Amino acid sequence: MLKNCSTCGVQTRAYAEFPAPDGEGTIVRCKHCRQISNPYRTPSGIVGP
């Protein structure tokens, strides 16, 4: 299944998905963003690596 990366927006099959630290939804990270530690932002504004 394809999902959009929360950081770069690219559709990918190689992703990690985990609950957002603030409990609001889930974060989807593509392999590339995880490798380069590209930061993500939750809907409430929390930023993570």
N, CA, C and O atoms as a GROMACS GRO file, in nm:
protein
  196
    1MET      N    1   0.084  -0.118   0.000
    1MET     CA    2   0.000   0.000   0.000
    1MET      C    3   0.089   0.125   0.000
    1MET      O    4   0.191   0.129   0.069
    2LEU      N    5   0.050   0.224  -0.076
    2LEU     CA    6   0.123   0.350  -0.081
    2LEU      C    7   0.072   0.445   0.027
    2LEU      O    8  -0.048   0.453   0.054
    3LYS      N    9   0.165   0.516   0.088
    3LYS     CA   10   0.131   0.620   0.186
    3LYS      C   11   0.215   0.742   0.155
    3LYS      O   12   0.324   0.730   0.098
    4ASN      N   13   0.165   0.858   0.193
    4ASN     CA   14   0.239   0.983   0.175
    4ASN      C   15   0.326   1.010   0.296
    4ASN      O   16   0.280   0.998   0.409
    5CYS      N   17   0.451   1.045   0.272
    5CYS     CA   18   0.544   1.081   0.378
    5CYS      C   19   0.496   1.211   0.443
    5CYS      O   20   0.464   1.306   0.372
    6SER      N   21   0.492   1.215   0.575
    6SER     CA   22   0.449   1.335   0.648
    6SER      C   23   0.547   1.451   0.631
    6SER      O   24   0.510   1.567   0.649
    7THR      N   25   0.672   1.420   0.597
    7THR     CA   26   0.774   1.523   0.586
    7THR      C   27   0.783   1.580   0.445
    7THR      O   28   0.772   1.701   0.426
    8CYS      N   29   0.802   1.493   0.345
    8CYS     CA   30   0.825   1.542   0.208
    8CYS      C   31   0.704   1.526   0.117
    8CYS      O   32   0.701   1.585   0.009
    9GLY      N   33   0.605   1.448   0.158
    9GLY     CA   34   0.483   1.432   0.080
    9GLY      C   35   0.489   1.329  -0.031
    9GLY      O   36   0.391   1.310  -0.102
   10VAL      N   37   0.603   1.263  -0.049
   10VAL     CA   38   0.619   1.164  -0.154
   10VAL      C   39   0.541   1.038  -0.121
   10VAL      O   40   0.539   0.994  -0.005
   11GLN      N   41   0.477   0.978  -0.221
   11GLN     CA   42   0.410   0.850  -0.201
   11GLN      C   43   0.515   0.740  -0.204
   11GLN      O   44   0.601   0.738  -0.292
   12THR      N   45   0.509   0.649  -0.107
   12THR     CA   46   0.610   0.544  -0.096
   12THR      C   47   0.552   0.416  -0.040
   12THR      O   48   0.449   0.417   0.028
   13ARG      N   49   0.619   0.306  -0.071
   13ARG     CA   50   0.586   0.177  -0.011
   13ARG      C   51   0.682   0.147   0.104
   13ARG      O   52   0.650   0.068   0.192
   14ALA      N   53   0.801   0.209   0.102
   14ALA     CA   54   0.903   0.188   0.205
   14ALA      C   55   0.889   0.299   0.309
   14ALA      O   56   0.946   0.407   0.294
   15TYR      N   57   0.812   0.272   0.414
   15TYR     CA   58   0.786   0.376   0.514
   15TYR      C   59   0.780   0.317   0.654
   15TYR      O   60   0.766   0.196   0.672
   16ALA      N   61   0.791   0.405   0.752
   16ALA     CA   62   0.768   0.370   0.892
   16ALA      C   63   0.649   0.454   0.936
   16ALA      O   64   0.638   0.572   0.901
   17GLU      N   65   0.561   0.394   1.013
   17GLU     CA   66   0.442   0.465   1.060
   17GLU      C   67   0.434   0.449   1.212
   17GLU      O   68   0.446   0.338   1.264
   18PHE      N   69   0.412   0.560   1.281
   18PHE     CA   70   0.403   0.556   1.427
   18PHE      C   71   0.311   0.665   1.476
   18PHE      O   72   0.290   0.764   1.406
   19PRO      N   73   0.254   0.648   1.597
   19PRO     CA   74   0.164   0.750   1.650
   19PRO      C   75   0.240   0.880   1.678
   19PRO      O   76   0.355   0.877   1.720
   20ALA      N   77   0.175   0.991   1.653
   20ALA     CA   78   0.236   1.121   1.682
   20ALA      C   79   0.258   1.136   1.832
   20ALA      O   80   0.177   1.087   1.910
   21PRO      N   81   0.368   1.202   1.873
   21PRO     CA   82   0.398   1.216   2.015
   21PRO      C   83   0.288   1.287   2.094
   21PRO      O   84   0.275   1.265   2.215
   22ASP      N   85   0.211   1.371   2.028
   22ASP     CA   86   0.104   1.443   2.097
   22ASP      C   87  -0.028   1.367   2.095
   22ASP      O   88  -0.128   1.413   2.149
   23GLY      N   89  -0.028   1.248   2.031
   23GLY     CA   90  -0.148   1.165   2.026
   23GLY      C   91  -0.247   1.204   1.919
   23GLY      O   92  -0.356   1.147   1.912
   24GLU      N   93  -0.212   1.301   1.835
   24GLU     CA   94  -0.302   1.347   1.729
   24GLU      C   95  -0.263   1.286   1.596
   24GLU      O   96  -0.185   1.346   1.522
   25GLY      N   97  -0.314   1.169   1.564
   25GLY     CA   98  -0.289   1.105   1.435
   25GLY      C   99  -0.162   1.022   1.433
   25GLY      O  100  -0.108   0.984   1.537
   26THR      N  101  -0.115   0.996   1.312
   26THR     CA  102   0.006   0.916   1.294
   26THR      C  103   0.104   0.991   1.206
   26THR      O  104   0.067   1.079   1.128
   27ILE      N  105   0.230   0.955   1.219
   27ILE     CA  106   0.338   1.010   1.138
   27ILE      C  107   0.383   0.900   1.043
   27ILE      O  108   0.405   0.787   1.086
   28VAL      N  109   0.396   0.932   0.915
   28VAL     CA  110   0.447   0.839   0.814
   28VAL      C  111   0.578   0.898   0.762
   28VAL      O  112   0.581   1.013   0.718
   29ARG      N  113   0.684   0.820   0.768
   29ARG     CA  114   0.816   0.867   0.723
   29ARG      C  115   0.869   0.776   0.613
   29ARG      O  116   0.873   0.655   0.631
   30CYS      N  117   0.909   0.833   0.501
   30CYS     CA  118   0.969   0.754   0.394
   30CYS      C  119   1.113   0.716   0.434
   30CYS      O  120   1.171   0.776   0.524
   31LYS      N  121   1.166   0.619   0.365
   31LYS     CA  122   1.300   0.569   0.395
   31LYS      C  123   1.404   0.681   0.384
   31LYS      O  124   1.493   0.692   0.469
   32HIS      N  125   1.392   0.763   0.280
   32HIS     CA  126   1.490   0.870   0.260
   32HIS      C  127   1.488   0.973   0.374
   32HIS      O  128   1.593   1.011   0.425
   33CYS      N  129   1.369   1.018   0.415
   33CYS     CA  130   1.359   1.116   0.523
   33CYS      C  131   1.412   1.060   0.655
   33CYS      O  132   1.471   1.133   0.734
   34ARG      N  133   1.390   0.931   0.679
   34ARG     CA  134   1.444   0.870   0.800
   34ARG      C  135   1.597   0.866   0.796
   34ARG      O  136   1.663   0.894   0.896
   35GLN      N  137   1.654   0.832   0.679
   35GLN     CA  138   1.799   0.822   0.666
   35GLN      C  139   1.869   0.955   0.685
   35GLN      O  140   1.977   0.961   0.744
   36ILE      N  141   1.809   1.063   0.635
   36ILE     CA  142   1.875   1.194   0.646
   36ILE      C  143   1.825   1.274   0.767
   36ILE      O  144   1.862   1.390   0.784
   37SER      N  145   1.741   1.211   0.851
   37SER     CA  146   1.685   1.276   0.971
   37SER      C  147   1.612   1.405   0.938
   37SER      O  148   1.624   1.505   1.010
   38ASN      N  149   1.537   1.403   0.830
   38ASN     CA  150   1.456   1.517   0.791
   38ASN      C  151   1.347   1.537   0.896
   38ASN      O  152   1.275   1.442   0.926
   39PRO      N  153   1.331   1.655   0.953
   39PRO     CA  154   1.234   1.674   1.061
   39PRO      C  155   1.090   1.667   1.013
   39PRO      O  156   1.059   1.704   0.899
   40TYR      N  157   1.002   1.620   1.100
   40TYR     CA  158   0.858   1.618   1.072
   40TYR      C  159   0.789   1.713   1.167
   40TYR      O  160   0.847   1.752   1.269
   41ARG      N  161   0.666   1.751   1.135
   41ARG     CA  162   0.587   1.841   1.219
   41ARG      C  163   0.448   1.781   1.235
   41ARG      O  164   0.385   1.742   1.137
   42THR      N  165   0.401   1.773   1.359
   42THR     CA  166   0.267   1.721   1.387
   42THR      C  167   0.166   1.833   1.365
   42THR      O  168   0.204   1.950   1.358
   43PRO      N  169   0.037   1.798   1.355
   43PRO     CA  170  -0.065   1.902   1.338
   43PRO      C  171  -0.065   2.007   1.448
   43PRO      O  172  -0.102   2.122   1.423
   44SER      N  173  -0.024   1.969   1.571
   44SER     CA  174  -0.024   2.066   1.681
   44SER      C  175   0.108   2.144   1.690
   44SER      O  176   0.123   2.229   1.778
   45GLY      N  177   0.205   2.115   1.600
   45GLY     CA  178   0.327   2.194   1.596
   45GLY      C  179   0.450   2.131   1.656
   45GLY      O  180   0.556   2.194   1.656
   46ILE      N  181   0.443   2.009   1.708
   46ILE     CA  182   0.562   1.941   1.762
   46ILE      C  183   0.652   1.901   1.647
   46ILE      O  184   0.605   1.847   1.547
   47VAL      N  185   0.782   1.928   1.660
   47VAL     CA  186   0.880   1.894   1.557
   47VAL      C  187   0.969   1.782   1.610
   47VAL      O  188   1.013   1.785   1.725
   48GLY      N  189   0.994   1.684   1.524
   48GLY     CA  190   1.078   1.572   1.564
   48GLY      C  191   1.176   1.535   1.453
   48GLY      O  192   1.160   1.579   1.339
   49PRO      N  193   1.275   1.456   1.486
   49PRO     CA  194   1.377   1.418   1.388
   49PRO      C  195   1.332   1.314   1.289
   49PRO      O  196   1.408   1.274   1.202
   0.00000   0.00000   0.00000
